[in-house]
Amino acid sequence: MCCICIAFMAWISMHFTGKHVRTNPTYSYDTLISSDEVESSQKSVENEGSFQQPLRQLRQILTKDFVAFVATNFLQVLHMEYGANFMVIFGDQLIPKDDISDFSRKLFYGSSAILPTIVVFALSPIIANHGYFRMIILTNYINVVLAMAMYFIGPSHTWIFVAYLLIDR
């Protein structure tokens, strides 16, 4: 019930913001393009029905690159949240209690929560230079290579597995 109330309050806030928005543009649309283009665009908009213009804009937005970015971003966030929510279960089931002390286990679980945030802050200049999409693709390649390496190493090296879980997070 609390989530529904919060969602409703967020919708009311966004609705209020949309109704009462005021902008002070420094450039007007008419000064950016010539009067001939304005007349032709107004005629084409008038000729299109009220349903055709949103469909045309939707086709412009939904390019192949945009859909690929949204899908990749969704899968990355899904992977991160899945790993965060089940990290304790994976750790308790896959890491024997004799191999790692309780203090190290608690340190591992705590660092898996805060380490990704620190890494994002530390690597933000690299992300800004190369782009978010390329960084997600690169981390996916690294995850695949590390997963194959863990498969060939096997379960005998517990600390390497802990490092893999931290890097994968």
C-alpha positions as a Markdown table, in Angstrom:
| # | Residue | x | y | z |
|---|---|---|---|---|
| 1 | Met | 0.0 | 0.0 | 0.0 |
| 2 | Cys | 2.9 | 2.3 | 0.8 |
| 3 | Cys | 4.4 | 1.8 | -2.7 |
| 4 | Ile | 1.0 | 2.7 | -4.3 |
| 5 | Cys | 0.8 | 5.9 | -2.2 |
| 6 | Ile | 4.4 | 6.9 | -3.2 |
| 7 | Ala | 3.7 | 6.1 | -6.8 |
| 8 | Phe | 0.5 | 8.2 | -6.7 |
| 9 | Met | 2.3 | 11.1 | -5.0 |
| 10 | Ala | 5.1 | 10.9 | -7.7 |
| 11 | Trp | 2.5 | 11.0 | -10.5 |
| 12 | Ile | 0.7 | 14.0 | -8.9 |
| 13 | Ser | 4.1 | 15.8 | -8.6 |
| 14 | Met | 5.0 | 15.1 | -12.2 |
| 15 | His | 1.5 | 16.1 | -13.4 |
| 16 | Phe | 1.6 | 19.3 | -11.5 |
| 17 | Thr | 5.1 | 20.1 | -12.9 |
| 18 | Gly | 3.9 | 19.4 | -16.4 |
| 19 | Lys | 0.9 | 21.6 | -16.0 |
| 20 | His | 2.7 | 24.6 | -14.5 |
| 21 | Val | 6.1 | 24.5 | -16.3 |
| 22 | Arg | 7.4 | 27.8 | -17.5 |
| 23 | Thr | 10.4 | 28.1 | -19.8 |
| 24 | Asn | 12.3 | 31.1 | -21.0 |
| 25 | Pro | 13.9 | 30.1 | -24.2 |
| 26 | Thr | 16.8 | 32.1 | -25.5 |
| 27 | Tyr | 16.1 | 31.2 | -29.1 |
| 28 | Ser | 12.8 | 31.0 | -30.7 |
| 29 | Tyr | 12.0 | 28.3 | -33.2 |
| 30 | Asp | 11.3 | 30.8 | -35.9 |
| 31 | Thr | 14.7 | 32.4 | -35.8 |
| 32 | Leu | 16.5 | 29.0 | -36.0 |
| 33 | Ile | 14.9 | 28.0 | -39.3 |
| 34 | Ser | 13.9 | 30.0 | -42.3 |
| 35 | Ser | 10.3 | 31.2 | -42.9 |
| 36 | Asp | 9.9 | 28.8 | -45.9 |
| 37 | Glu | 10.8 | 25.8 | -43.7 |
| 38 | Val | 8.3 | 27.0 | -41.0 |
| 39 | Glu | 5.5 | 27.3 | -43.5 |
| 40 | Ser | 6.3 | 23.9 | -45.1 |
| 41 | Ser | 6.5 | 22.2 | -41.7 |
| 42 | Gln | 3.3 | 23.8 | -40.5 |
| 43 | Lys | 1.5 | 22.6 | -43.7 |
| 44 | Ser | 2.8 | 19.1 | -43.3 |
| 45 | Val | 1.7 | 19.0 | -39.6 |
| 46 | Glu | -1.7 | 20.4 | -40.5 |
| 47 | Asn | -2.0 | 17.7 | -43.3 |
| 48 | Glu | -1.1 | 14.9 | -40.9 |
| 49 | Gly | -3.7 | 13.8 | -38.5 |
| 50 | Ser | -3.3 | 14.2 | -34.8 |
| 51 | Phe | -2.4 | 10.5 | -34.7 |
| 52 | Gln | 0.3 | 10.6 | -37.4 |
| 53 | Gln | 2.7 | 13.0 | -35.8 |
| 54 | Pro | 3.2 | 11.0 | -32.6 |
| 55 | Leu | 3.8 | 7.9 | -34.7 |
| 56 | Arg | 6.3 | 9.7 | -36.8 |
| 57 | Gln | 8.2 | 10.9 | -33.7 |
| 58 | Leu | 8.0 | 7.4 | -32.2 |
| 59 | Arg | 9.6 | 6.0 | -35.4 |
| 60 | Gln | 12.4 | 8.6 | -35.1 |
| 61 | Ile | 13.1 | 7.7 | -31.5 |
| 62 | Leu | 12.9 | 3.9 | -31.8 |
| 63 | Thr | 16.0 | 3.3 | -33.9 |
| 64 | Lys | 17.9 | 0.1 | -33.7 |
| 65 | Asp | 20.7 | 1.7 | -31.6 |
| 66 | Phe | 18.3 | 3.0 | -29.1 |
| 67 | Val | 16.5 | -0.3 | -28.7 |
| 68 | Ala | 19.8 | -2.1 | -28.3 |
| 69 | Phe | 20.9 | 0.4 | -25.7 |
| 70 | Val | 17.7 | 0.0 | -23.7 |
| 71 | Ala | 17.9 | -3.8 | -23.9 |
| 72 | Thr | 21.5 | -3.8 | -22.8 |
| 73 | Asn | 20.9 | -1.4 | -20.0 |
| 74 | Phe | 17.9 | -3.5 | -18.8 |
| 75 | Leu | 20.0 | -6.7 | -18.8 |
| 76 | Gln | 22.9 | -5.1 | -17.0 |
| 77 | Val | 20.7 | -3.7 | -14.3 |
| 78 | Leu | 18.9 | -7.0 | -14.0 |
| 79 | His | 22.2 | -8.8 | -13.6 |
| 80 | Met | 23.4 | -6.3 | -11.0 |
| 81 | Glu | 20.3 | -6.5 | -8.9 |
| 82 | Tyr | 20.1 | -10.3 | -9.2 |
| 83 | Gly | 23.7 | -10.5 | -7.9 |
| 84 | Ala | 23.1 | -8.1 | -5.1 |
| 85 | Asn | 20.0 | -9.8 | -3.9 |
| 86 | Phe | 21.3 | -13.3 | -4.0 |
| 87 | Met | 25.0 | -12.7 | -3.0 |
| 88 | Val | 24.6 | -14.1 | 0.5 |
| 89 | Ile | 22.8 | -17.2 | -0.8 |
| 90 | Phe | 25.5 | -17.8 | -3.4 |
| 91 | Gly | 28.3 | -17.2 | -0.8 |
| 92 | Asp | 26.8 | -19.5 | 1.8 |
| 93 | Gln | 26.1 | -22.3 | -0.6 |
| 94 | Leu | 29.2 | -22.2 | -2.8 |
| 95 | Ile | 31.9 | -21.2 | -0.4 |
| 96 | Pro | 32.6 | -23.7 | 2.3 |
| 97 | Lys | 32.6 | -22.4 | 5.9 |
| 98 | Asp | 36.0 | -23.9 | 6.6 |
| 99 | Asp | 37.8 | -22.0 | 3.8 |
| 100 | Ile | 36.8 | -18.5 | 4.8 |
| 101 | Ser | 36.5 | -17.1 | 8.3 |
| 102 | Asp | 33.3 | -15.3 | 9.5 |
| 103 | Phe | 35.1 | -12.0 | 9.5 |
| 104 | Ser | 36.3 | -12.4 | 5.9 |
| 105 | Arg | 32.8 | -13.5 | 4.9 |
| 106 | Lys | 31.2 | -10.4 | 6.5 |
| 107 | Leu | 33.8 | -8.2 | 4.9 |
| 108 | Phe | 33.1 | -9.8 | 1.5 |
| 109 | Tyr | 29.3 | -9.3 | 1.8 |
| 110 | Gly | 29.8 | -5.7 | 3.0 |
| 111 | Ser | 32.3 | -4.8 | 0.3 |
| 112 | Ser | 30.0 | -6.3 | -2.4 |
| 113 | Ala | 27.4 | -3.7 | -1.5 |
| 114 | Ile | 29.7 | -0.6 | -1.5 |
| 115 | Leu | 32.4 | -1.6 | -4.0 |
| 116 | Pro | 30.4 | -1.1 | -7.2 |
| 117 | Thr | 29.6 | 2.5 | -6.2 |
| 118 | Ile | 33.3 | 3.2 | -5.5 |
| 119 | Val | 34.3 | 1.7 | -8.8 |
| 120 | Val | 31.8 | 3.8 | -10.7 |
| 121 | Phe | 33.1 | 7.0 | -9.0 |
| 122 | Ala | 36.7 | 6.1 | -9.7 |
| 123 | Leu | 36.1 | 5.1 | -13.3 |
| 124 | Ser | 33.7 | 8.0 | -14.2 |
| 125 | Pro | 36.3 | 9.8 | -16.4 |
| 126 | Ile | 36.8 | 6.6 | -18.4 |
| 127 | Ile | 33.1 | 6.1 | -18.7 |
| 128 | Ala | 32.7 | 9.7 | -19.8 |
| 129 | Asn | 35.3 | 9.2 | -22.5 |
| 130 | His | 34.2 | 5.9 | -23.9 |
| 131 | Gly | 30.4 | 6.0 | -23.2 |
| 132 | Tyr | 28.1 | 4.1 | -21.0 |
| 133 | Phe | 27.1 | 1.6 | -23.7 |
| 134 | Arg | 30.7 | 0.6 | -24.5 |
| 135 | Met | 31.5 | 0.1 | -20.8 |
| 136 | Ile | 28.5 | -2.2 | -20.3 |
| 137 | Ile | 29.6 | -4.3 | -23.3 |
| 138 | Leu | 33.1 | -4.4 | -22.0 |
| 139 | Thr | 32.1 | -5.5 | -18.6 |
| 140 | Asn | 29.9 | -8.2 | -20.1 |
| 141 | Tyr | 32.9 | -9.5 | -22.1 |
| 142 | Ile | 35.0 | -9.5 | -18.9 |
| 143 | Asn | 32.3 | -11.4 | -17.1 |
| 144 | Val | 32.2 | -14.1 | -19.8 |
| 145 | Val | 36.0 | -14.5 | -19.8 |
| 146 | Leu | 36.1 | -14.6 | -16.0 |
| 147 | Ala | 33.2 | -17.1 | -15.8 |
| 148 | Met | 35.0 | -19.4 | -18.3 |
| 149 | Ala | 38.2 | -19.0 | -16.2 |
| 150 | Met | 36.3 | -20.0 | -13.1 |
| 151 | Tyr | 34.8 | -23.0 | -14.8 |
| 152 | Phe | 38.3 | -24.2 | -15.8 |
| 153 | Ile | 39.9 | -23.4 | -12.4 |
| 154 | Gly | 37.1 | -25.3 | -10.5 |
| 155 | Pro | 35.8 | -25.0 | -7.0 |
| 156 | Ser | 39.2 | -25.7 | -5.3 |
| 157 | His | 40.4 | -22.1 | -5.2 |
| 158 | Thr | 37.9 | -20.3 | -2.9 |
| 159 | Trp | 39.6 | -16.9 | -2.8 |
| 160 | Ile | 39.6 | -16.7 | -6.6 |
| 161 | Phe | 35.9 | -17.4 | -6.5 |
| 162 | Val | 35.3 | -14.7 | -4.0 |
| 163 | Ala | 37.3 | -12.2 | -6.1 |
| 164 | Tyr | 35.2 | -13.3 | -9.1 |
| 165 | Leu | 32.0 | -12.7 | -7.2 |
| 166 | Leu | 33.2 | -9.2 | -6.2 |
| 167 | Ile | 34.3 | -8.3 | -9.8 |
| 168 | Asp | 31.1 | -9.7 | -11.2 |
| 169 | Arg | 29.1 | -7.6 | -8.8 |
